[in-house]
Amino acid sequence: MKTIPHWINGSTTQGSAPSTQPVFDPATGAEQAQVVLGGPADVDTAVQAASAAFETWSESSLTQRTQVMFAFRQLLVEHEEELGRIISAEHGKTVDDARGEITRGREVVEFACGLGDVLKGSFSDQVSRGIDVHNFRQPLGVVAGITPFNFPAMVPLWMHPIAIATGNTFILKPSERDPSAANFVAELYQRAGLPDGVFNVVHGGKDAVDAILTHPGIQAVSFVGSTPIAKYVHEQATSHGKRVQALGGAKNHAVVLPDADLEFTANHITAGAYGSAGERCMAVSVAVAVGAAADGLVEVLERKAREVKVGPGDAPGTEMGPLITKAAQERVENAVATAATQGATVVVDGRGLKIEGHEDGFFTGPSLLDHVTVEMDAYKDELFGPVLAIVRVDTLDEAIAVINANPYGNGTALFTASGEAARRFQRKVTVGMIGVNVPVPVPMSYYSFGGWKDSLIGDSPIHGPEGIRFYTRPKVVTTRWPQPAQQVAAGFNFPTSS
């Protein structure tokens, strides 16, 4: 049985903790590896390595750092297929979907390659007689990322390229459910010329997380996961003096107006709801059908849900793979059963799906629920599975009210042909990321990703300009260089410009 080790200071290590945890193949249900579970001692070892590396990496030139990023970006291109298959084998998503997440993560690397322009400070000449002012930003030190299972490459890539390119050193604690992608990325960094200790991987569960949140040598923590854990991470890390990015859960709505092209809309909502088996924080989990759009929308969505090709992630033609674990499969199928007992109409029932040759895999098919109300569990809970709920309302304003009353505010979309409706929608919804005829509005790397309300704990979105600000801190310098013979009077009053 293969054992997946930590990556600390440029090499693999079993660490100090003797315990391990199984890593499963979701398509077969079989155990395929064991991942070591680190604890406080392993986190401390990584911090020591990262602290030592920071002394030199933080003083390296911006050119050196961006050259490493250019090389790393090229290696991600060259090894996209291999990394995609590693992700698919442990997560279950299709290889094509895995390649897509690598591409979106690589865009952040490309943003990091151009930090020379972004990091330029400002200079003000002669703010007072003989006095100039300028500012610049410096790295924090050792920073850490705690990332979820659903995007084992992309979400970490939203963090560490910017952190490293700005001069920090990084410790990644990936999900123990699909840990191999993190180690593969560490090897690519090493091949790109990144010095040992700048990027480290510590595997583990809550013990490792708590050690990261409390270690005095870690200056900042980035987290993506469920809202309850995001709140815990934010509370613990800030109480120990750290900066925190804490991105939580979601319940993303797609509003469909009667003037929308139903075939186009249903195509995109189906992909947004069932892609990656719904295990995305930006998945479309609720379609809000407005007025006369409802019956036609449900009819087309039913047809398209039944057409989704479910199978192993590495099988040609597969559009949706299994869920990550048996527990996730059972949770999703129980949610469909509960929805039926609470009064929802199960239009398409994905429960009990068996794939020939993979009968023990963690598969469930797409489920479509109609006549869902906001009081039902299927609406309130983040199911994180291939379940699409239809909520019917009479007007766009009512749809906006439904969205705004939801505790989450990650992403939302509107399908319409009306510019007026789109403008009203995007101004009135209390959601951080909005799509107009775009179902999954994940912004490009040079914008920042982050929701509102319970989808973002604190006020620090991820990557883009906010990522630069998060991983650096500013200094403002006021200078005077008087001529040797010049006498400059000093005063006891508070200084003013003149």
C-alpha positions as CSV (number, residue, x, y, z in Angstrom):
1,M,0.0,0.0,0.0
2,K,1.4,3.4,-1.1
3,T,2.0,5.9,1.7
4,I,1.7,9.6,0.9
5,P,4.3,11.6,3.0
6,H,4.7,15.2,4.0
7,W,7.0,17.5,1.9
8,I,9.2,19.7,4.1
9,N,12.3,21.6,3.3
10,G,12.6,20.2,-0.2
11,S,12.1,16.4,0.5
12,T,9.5,13.9,1.5
13,T,9.3,12.8,5.2
14,Q,7.1,10.5,7.2
15,G,7.2,13.0,10.0
16,S,6.8,12.3,13.7
17,A,3.2,11.1,13.8
18,P,2.7,7.3,13.4
19,S,-0.9,7.5,12.3
20,T,-2.3,7.3,8.8
21,Q,-5.6,7.6,7.1
22,P,-7.0,5.7,4.0
23,V,-7.2,7.5,0.6
24,F,-10.0,5.9,-1.5
25,D,-10.6,5.6,-5.2
26,P,-14.2,7.1,-5.3
27,A,-15.0,5.2,-8.6
28,T,-14.4,1.8,-7.1
29,G,-14.7,2.4,-3.3
30,A,-11.3,0.7,-2.8
31,E,-8.5,2.0,-0.6
32,Q,-5.6,3.0,-2.9
33,A,-3.2,4.7,-0.4
34,Q,-2.5,5.8,3.1
35,V,-1.7,9.4,3.9
36,V,0.4,10.3,7.0
37,L,-1.4,12.5,9.5
38,G,0.9,15.2,10.9
39,G,0.5,17.0,14.2
40,P,2.1,19.9,16.1
41,A,5.6,18.6,15.8
42,D,5.4,18.3,12.0
43,V,3.9,21.8,11.7
44,D,6.7,23.1,13.9
45,T,9.3,21.4,11.7
46,A,7.7,23.0,8.6
47,V,7.6,26.4,10.3
48,Q,11.3,26.1,11.2
49,A,12.2,25.2,7.6
50,A,10.0,28.0,6.2
51,S,11.4,30.5,8.7
52,A,15.0,29.8,7.7
53,A,14.1,30.0,4.0
54,F,12.3,33.3,4.5
55,E,15.6,34.9,5.6
56,T,17.0,34.6,2.1
57,W,13.8,34.3,-0.1
58,S,12.4,37.6,1.3
59,E,15.6,39.3,0.2
60,S,15.6,37.8,-3.3
61,S,15.0,40.0,-6.2
62,L,11.6,40.4,-7.7
63,T,13.1,39.1,-11.0
64,Q,14.3,35.9,-9.3
65,R,10.9,35.3,-7.8
66,T,9.0,35.9,-11.1
67,Q,11.5,33.7,-13.0
68,V,10.6,30.9,-10.7
69,M,6.9,31.6,-11.3
70,F,7.4,31.6,-15.1
71,A,9.2,28.2,-14.9
72,F,6.5,26.8,-12.5
73,R,3.8,27.9,-14.9
74,Q,5.4,26.1,-17.8
75,L,5.8,22.9,-15.8
76,L,2.1,23.1,-14.9
77,V,1.4,23.2,-18.7
78,E,3.7,20.3,-19.4
79,H,2.3,18.1,-16.7
80,E,-1.4,19.1,-16.9
81,E,-2.5,15.6,-18.0
82,E,-0.5,13.8,-15.3
83,L,-1.7,16.1,-12.5
84,G,-5.3,15.9,-13.9
85,R,-5.2,12.1,-13.6
86,I,-3.8,12.3,-10.1
87,I,-6.7,14.6,-9.1
88,S,-9.3,12.4,-10.8
89,A,-8.1,9.2,-9.2
90,E,-8.5,10.6,-5.7
91,H,-11.3,13.1,-6.0
92,G,-13.5,11.3,-8.6
93,K,-14.1,14.2,-10.9
94,T,-13.5,13.7,-14.6
95,V,-10.0,14.2,-16.0
96,D,-11.3,17.0,-18.2
97,D,-12.8,18.8,-15.2
98,A,-9.5,18.3,-13.3
99,R,-7.6,19.9,-16.3
100,G,-10.0,22.8,-16.1
101,E,-9.2,23.4,-12.4
102,I,-5.5,23.3,-13.2
103,T,-6.0,25.9,-15.9
104,R,-7.9,28.2,-13.6
105,G,-5.3,27.8,-10.9
106,R,-2.5,28.4,-13.5
107,E,-4.1,31.8,-14.2
108,V,-3.2,32.9,-10.7
109,V,0.4,31.8,-11.4
110,E,0.3,34.0,-14.5
111,F,-0.9,36.9,-12.4
112,A,2.0,36.3,-10.0
113,C,4.4,36.4,-12.9
114,G,3.4,40.0,-13.4
115,L,3.7,41.3,-9.9
116,G,6.5,43.7,-10.9
117,D,3.9,46.2,-12.0
118,V,1.4,45.4,-9.2
119,L,4.0,45.9,-6.4
120,K,5.2,49.3,-7.6
121,G,5.0,51.8,-4.8
122,S,4.3,55.5,-5.0
123,F,6.5,58.6,-4.5
124,S,5.6,62.1,-3.6
125,D,8.2,64.8,-4.2
126,Q,8.5,67.9,-2.0
127,V,5.5,67.3,0.3
128,S,7.1,69.9,2.6
129,R,10.3,71.9,1.9
130,G,13.1,69.3,1.4
131,I,10.9,66.4,2.4
132,D,9.8,63.5,0.2
133,V,7.4,60.5,0.9
134,H,7.3,57.1,-0.7
135,N,5.8,53.7,0.2
136,F,6.4,50.1,-0.6
137,R,5.1,46.7,0.5
138,Q,7.0,43.8,2.3
139,P,6.1,40.1,2.8
140,L,4.8,38.9,6.1
141,G,7.0,35.9,6.7
142,V,5.7,32.3,7.1
143,V,2.1,32.0,5.9
144,A,-0.2,28.9,5.6
145,G,-3.1,27.6,3.6
146,I,-5.7,25.1,4.7
147,T,-7.6,23.9,1.6
148,P,-10.6,21.7,0.8
149,F,-10.9,18.4,-1.1
150,N,-13.1,19.7,-4.0
151,F,-10.3,21.6,-5.8
152,P,-7.0,20.0,-4.6
153,A,-5.0,21.9,-7.2
154,M,-6.9,25.1,-8.0
155,V,-7.7,26.4,-4.5
156,P,-4.1,26.1,-3.2
157,L,-3.0,27.7,-6.4
158,W,-5.2,30.7,-5.5
159,M,-2.9,31.1,-2.5
160,H,0.7,30.1,-2.7
161,P,1.8,31.6,-6.0
162,I,0.9,35.1,-4.8
163,A,2.3,34.5,-1.3
164,I,5.6,33.1,-2.6
165,A,6.0,35.7,-5.4
166,T,5.6,38.5,-2.9
167,G,8.5,37.0,-0.8
168,N,6.7,34.9,1.8
169,T,7.3,31.2,2.5
170,F,4.3,28.8,2.6
171,I,3.0,25.8,4.4
172,L,0.1,24.0,2.8
173,K,-2.3,21.7,4.7
174,P,-4.4,20.1,1.9
175,S,-7.4,17.8,2.4
176,E,-6.4,14.4,3.6
177,R,-9.0,12.9,1.3
178,D,-7.1,13.7,-1.9
179,P,-3.6,14.7,-0.8
180,S,-1.3,13.7,-3.7
181,A,-1.8,16.8,-5.9
182,A,-0.1,18.9,-3.2
183,N,3.0,16.8,-3.2
184,F,3.1,16.8,-7.0
185,V,3.0,20.6,-7.1
186,A,5.8,20.7,-4.5
187,E,8.0,18.6,-6.9
188,L,7.1,21.0,-9.7
189,Y,8.1,24.0,-7.6
190,Q,11.5,22.4,-6.8
191,R,12.1,21.7,-10.5
192,A,11.2,25.3,-11.2
193,G,14.1,26.4,-9.0
194,L,12.2,27.3,-5.9
195,P,14.6,27.1,-2.9
196,D,14.0,24.3,-0.3
197,G,11.8,25.4,2.5
198,V,9.8,28.1,0.6
199,F,7.0,25.7,-0.1
200,N,6.1,22.9,2.3
201,V,3.2,20.4,2.6
202,V,2.0,19.0,5.9
203,H,-0.8,16.4,5.7
204,G,-3.2,15.9,8.6
205,G,-6.6,16.5,10.2
206,K,-7.7,18.7,13.1
207,D,-4.5,18.4,15.0
208,A,-2.5,19.8,12.1
209,V,-5.1,22.6,11.6
210,D,-5.0,23.6,15.2
211,A,-1.2,23.7,15.2
212,I,-1.3,26.0,12.2
213,L,-3.9,28.3,13.8
214,T,-1.9,28.7,17.0
215,H,1.8,28.5,16.0
216,P,3.5,31.8,16.8
217,G,5.8,31.5,13.8
218,I,2.9,31.6,11.2
219,Q,1.8,35.2,10.3
220,A,-1.3,34.5,8.2
221,V,-3.7,31.7,7.4
222,S,-5.8,31.3,4.2
223,F,-8.7,28.9,4.4
224,V,-11.4,27.6,2.1
225,G,-14.1,25.2,3.4
226,S,-17.4,25.0,5.2
227,T,-18.8,28.0,7.0
228,P,-18.7,26.5,10.5
229,I,-15.0,25.7,10.1
230,A,-14.3,29.0,8.5
231,K,-15.7,30.7,11.5
232,Y,-13.6,28.5,13.8
233,V,-10.4,29.2,11.7
234,H,-11.1,32.9,11.8
235,E,-11.7,33.0,15.5
236,Q,-8.7,30.9,16.5
237,A,-6.2,32.4,14.1
238,T,-7.1,36.0,14.8
239,S,-7.0,35.4,18.5
240,H,-3.4,34.3,18.0
241,G,-2.5,37.5,16.2
242,K,-2.7,36.2,12.6
243,R,-4.2,37.6,9.4
244,V,-7.0,35.4,8.1
245,Q,-8.7,34.7,4.8
246,A,-11.7,32.5,5.6
247,L,-14.0,31.5,2.8
248,G,-17.0,29.5,3.7
249,G,-20.0,27.7,2.2
250,A,-22.6,28.7,-0.3
251,K,-26.1,28.2,-1.6
252,N,-25.9,29.6,-5.1
253,H,-29.1,30.7,-7.0
254,A,-29.7,31.0,-10.7
255,V,-32.7,33.1,-11.5
256,V,-34.5,32.4,-14.8
257,L,-36.8,35.0,-16.2
258,P,-39.6,34.2,-18.8
259,D,-37.6,36.0,-21.6
260,A,-34.6,33.7,-21.2
261,D,-33.7,31.2,-23.9
262,L,-34.6,28.0,-22.1
263,E,-32.4,25.6,-24.1
264,F,-29.3,27.8,-23.5
265,T,-30.3,28.4,-19.8
266,A,-30.9,24.7,-19.1
267,N,-27.6,23.7,-20.7
268,H,-25.7,26.0,-18.5
269,I,-27.6,25.4,-15.3
270,T,-27.3,21.6,-15.8
271,A,-23.5,22.0,-16.2
272,G,-23.3,24.4,-13.2
273,A,-25.4,22.1,-11.0
274,Y,-24.0,18.7,-11.8
275,G,-20.4,19.4,-12.9
276,S,-17.9,17.8,-10.5
277,A,-20.9,16.0,-9.0
278,G,-22.0,19.3,-7.4
279,E,-18.9,19.4,-5.2
280,R,-18.1,23.1,-5.9
281,C,-18.6,26.1,-3.7
282,M,-19.9,27.9,-6.8
283,A,-22.2,25.1,-7.9
284,V,-25.7,26.1,-9.0
285,S,-27.8,24.4,-6.3
286,V,-31.1,26.4,-6.7
287,A,-32.8,27.5,-9.8
288,V,-35.4,30.3,-9.1
289,A,-38.0,30.1,-11.8
290,V,-39.9,33.4,-12.3
291,G,-43.5,33.3,-13.4
292,A,-44.2,31.6,-16.7
293,A,-40.6,30.3,-17.0
294,A,-41.2,27.6,-14.5
295,D,-43.0,24.7,-16.3
296,G,-40.9,25.0,-19.4
297,L,-37.6,25.3,-17.5
298,V,-38.4,22.1,-15.4
299,E,-39.3,20.2,-18.6
300,V,-36.0,21.0,-20.3
301,L,-33.9,20.5,-17.1
302,E,-35.5,17.1,-16.6
303,R,-34.5,16.0,-20.1
304,K,-30.9,17.3,-19.7
305,A,-30.5,15.8,-16.2
306,R,-31.4,12.4,-17.5
307,E,-28.8,12.8,-20.3
308,V,-25.9,13.4,-18.0
309,K,-23.3,10.7,-18.5
310,V,-22.2,9.4,-15.1
311,G,-19.2,7.1,-14.7
312,P,-15.5,6.9,-13.7
313,G,-13.7,10.1,-14.0
314,D,-11.1,8.6,-16.4
315,A,-13.6,7.0,-18.7
316,P,-14.1,8.6,-22.1
317,G,-17.4,10.5,-22.4
318,T,-18.0,10.7,-18.7
319,E,-19.5,14.1,-17.7
320,M,-20.0,13.5,-14.0
321,G,-18.0,11.2,-11.7
322,P,-18.6,9.8,-8.2
323,L,-18.7,11.7,-4.9
324,I,-15.6,11.9,-2.8
325,T,-16.6,9.4,-0.1
326,K,-19.3,6.9,0.8
327,A,-20.5,9.3,3.6
328,A,-21.0,12.0,1.0
329,Q,-23.0,9.7,-1.2
330,E,-25.2,8.7,1.7
331,R,-25.7,12.3,2.8
332,V,-26.8,13.4,-0.6
333,E,-29.2,10.5,-1.1
334,N,-30.7,11.0,2.3
335,A,-31.2,14.7,1.4
336,V,-33.3,13.7,-1.7
337,A,-35.4,11.3,0.5
338,T,-36.0,14.1,3.1
339,A,-37.0,16.5,0.3
340,A,-39.6,14.1,-0.9
341,T,-41.1,13.7,2.6
342,Q,-41.1,17.4,3.1
343,G,-43.3,17.9,0.0
344,A,-40.8,18.5,-2.9
345,T,-41.5,16.8,-6.2
346,V,-38.6,14.5,-7.2
347,V,-38.6,15.0,-10.9
348,V,-35.3,13.1,-11.5
349,D,-34.1,10.7,-8.8
350,G,-30.4,10.0,-8.8
351,R,-30.4,7.6,-5.9
352,G,-29.3,4.0,-6.1
353,L,-27.3,4.5,-9.3
354,K,-24.9,1.6,-10.1
355,I,-22.2,1.8,-12.7
356,E,-21.3,-1.5,-14.3
357,G,-17.9,-2.7,-13.2
358,H,-17.9,0.0,-10.4
359,E,-20.7,-1.2,-8.3
360,D,-18.9,-0.2,-5.1
361,G,-18.1,3.3,-6.3
362,F,-19.5,6.3,-4.6
363,F,-21.9,7.2,-7.4
364,T,-25.2,9.0,-7.3
365,G,-27.0,10.3,-10.3
366,P,-28.3,13.9,-10.9
367,S,-31.4,14.7,-8.9
368,L,-33.9,17.4,-9.8
369,L,-36.4,18.6,-7.2
370,D,-39.4,20.8,-8.0
371,H,-41.7,22.9,-5.8
372,V,-39.0,23.3,-3.2
373,T,-39.7,26.0,-0.6
374,V,-37.2,28.0,1.4
375,E,-38.3,26.2,4.6
376,M,-37.2,22.8,3.3
377,D,-33.9,21.2,4.2
378,A,-33.0,20.7,0.5
379,Y,-33.0,24.5,0.2
380,K,-31.5,25.5,3.5
381,D,-28.6,23.0,3.6
382,E,-25.4,23.1,1.5
383,L,-25.8,19.6,0.1
384,F,-22.5,19.6,-1.9
385,G,-23.8,17.1,-4.3
386,P,-25.6,16.7,-7.7
387,V,-29.0,18.0,-6.5
388,L,-30.7,20.9,-8.1
389,A,-33.8,22.5,-6.4
390,I,-36.4,24.5,-8.2
391,V,-38.0,27.4,-6.3
392,R,-40.9,29.1,-8.0
393,V,-41.7,32.8,-7.6
394,D,-43.8,35.3,-9.4
395,T,-41.5,38.2,-10.0
396,L,-37.8,39.2,-10.2
397,D,-38.1,41.3,-7.1
398,E,-39.4,38.2,-5.2
399,A,-36.5,36.2,-6.5
400,I,-34.1,38.9,-5.3
401,A,-35.8,38.8,-1.9
402,V,-35.3,35.0,-1.7
403,I,-31.6,35.4,-2.5
404,N,-31.1,38.2,0.0
405,A,-32.8,36.3,2.8
406,N,-30.4,33.4,2.4
407,P,-27.5,33.4,4.9
408,Y,-25.0,32.7,2.1
409,G,-23.8,35.2,-0.5
410,N,-21.2,33.5,-2.6
411,G,-22.4,33.5,-6.2
412,T,-25.6,34.0,-8.1
413,A,-26.7,34.2,-11.7
414,L,-29.5,35.7,-13.8
415,F,-30.6,34.3,-17.1
416,T,-32.5,36.9,-19.2
417,A,-32.6,38.9,-22.4
418,S,-33.3,42.2,-20.5
419,G,-30.6,44.6,-19.8
420,E,-32.8,46.5,-17.4
421,A,-33.5,43.3,-15.4
422,A,-29.8,42.4,-15.3
423,R,-28.8,45.8,-14.0
424,R,-31.5,45.8,-11.3
425,F,-30.5,42.3,-10.3
426,Q,-26.8,43.0,-10.0
427,R,-27.3,46.1,-8.0
428,K,-29.9,44.7,-5.5
429,V,-28.6,41.2,-4.7
430,T,-26.5,40.9,-1.6
431,V,-24.0,38.5,-3.1
432,G,-20.3,38.9,-3.8
433,M,-20.0,37.3,-7.3
434,I,-22.7,37.7,-10.0
435,G,-23.2,36.2,-13.4
436,V,-25.5,37.4,-16.1
437,N,-26.2,34.5,-18.4
438,V,-23.1,32.9,-16.8
439,P,-23.9,30.1,-14.3
440,V,-20.6,29.9,-12.4
441,P,-19.2,33.5,-12.1
442,V,-15.7,32.7,-10.8
443,P,-13.7,35.9,-11.6
444,M,-10.4,36.0,-13.4
445,S,-7.2,35.9,-11.4
446,Y,-6.7,39.6,-11.7
447,Y,-9.9,40.2,-9.8
448,S,-10.5,38.8,-6.3
449,F,-12.7,35.9,-5.3
450,G,-15.0,36.2,-2.3
451,G,-18.6,36.2,-1.3
452,W,-20.7,38.1,1.2
453,K,-22.5,37.1,4.5
454,D,-21.7,33.6,5.7
455,S,-19.7,32.8,2.6
456,L,-16.8,35.1,3.7
457,I,-15.8,35.3,7.3
458,G,-14.0,38.5,7.9
459,D,-13.2,40.9,5.1
460,S,-10.3,39.3,3.1
461,P,-11.2,37.8,-0.3
462,I,-8.7,35.6,-2.1
463,H,-6.2,36.2,-5.0
464,G,-6.1,39.2,-7.3
465,P,-5.4,42.7,-5.7
466,E,-6.8,41.5,-2.4
467,G,-4.4,38.6,-2.4
468,I,-1.5,41.0,-2.8
469,R,-2.7,43.1,0.1
470,F,-3.3,40.1,2.3
471,Y,0.3,38.7,1.9
472,T,2.1,42.0,2.2
473,R,2.1,45.0,4.5
474,P,2.9,48.6,3.6
475,K,5.6,50.9,4.8
476,V,5.5,54.6,4.3
477,V,8.9,56.5,4.5
478,T,9.3,60.2,5.0
479,T,12.8,61.5,4.1
480,R,14.8,64.6,4.4
481,W,18.4,65.1,3.0
482,P,19.5,68.6,4.1
483,Q,22.6,70.2,2.6
484,P,25.5,70.0,5.1
485,A,25.5,73.8,5.7
486,Q,21.8,74.1,5.9
487,Q,20.3,74.7,9.3
488,V,16.9,73.1,9.9
489,A,15.1,74.3,12.9
490,A,13.5,71.7,15.1
491,G,10.3,72.4,17.0
492,F,8.4,71.0,20.0
493,N,5.0,71.5,18.3
494,F,3.5,68.7,16.3
495,P,5.1,68.8,12.8
496,T,3.2,70.3,9.9
497,S,4.0,70.8,6.3
498,S,5.1,74.1,4.9
